[in-house]
Amino acid sequence: MTNPRLYGEFAGWFHLLTHPKSYWEEAKVFTEVLQAHSRPVSTVLELGSGGGNNASHMKKHFEMTLTDLSPEMLELSRTINPELEHIEGDMRTLRLGRSFDAVFVHDAIAYLTTEEDIEAAMRTAFEHLQPGGIALFVPDNTTENFVPRTTSGGYSEGDRGLRYLEWIHPAKGNTVEITFVYVLREGETERVESDRHVVGLFPRSTWTTLFERVGFRVDVRPYRHSEFAPDDRYELFVLTK
């Protein structure tokens, strides 16, 4: 896995790149999927919780435990989710010795670039689920819906602001390189920094094969969001132990 500067050196700026308030719609989708499970969901383990953006909305409905590889991101999450349990750990190897009604994995899974690592994260989810429990995996892309593109955005709060340019390059095999340029402004001081992210990209069939190998029953559902075009084919992997 790469170690992007965003999740260490620049972690304190993360909420100005992707603000918690912008996550309300997707968090609502994820909450509804978990609540529609055949068994009641009360406890949720999130693997790769990052800055806690989804959790800041989902915690209204569930008792959440947040885990991430980056101590800096966990510290940032604590600023908006102080009441939640935060645990530093790698989603490939984490073992807490307890089980949950649900396990949730969002875009952090993208930083796993081999099938072996992805399967290891799936096994972590499986091991932490109660029998009959639900896991929800939401990777950014599969091979079928990936499109190289450039995006930009950012937020300001008080005397601090961030604007970014994200350049998502064409895939090379099962990986995609993403170049970020950040403009960081604090008071009258402004600087420009760059960052390199390498993420994995795999076909839908690879995901479903690995889920089934781990022991999950797999349900692939369309993922609808107001930011997606009508013909976009984004998906949710809903899994039952």
Beta strands, then each sheet from edge to edge (+ up, - down):
strand 1: 43-47
strand 2: 63-68
strand 3: 85-88
strand 4: 100-105
strand 5: 129-137
strand 6: 149-153
strand 7: 156-157
strand 8: 160-168
strand 9: 175-186
strand 10: 189-200
strand 11: 217-222
strand 12: 235-240
sheet 1: 3+ 2+ 1+ 4+ 5+ 12- 11+
sheet 2: 6+ 8- 7+
sheet 3: 6+ 8- 9+ 10-
end
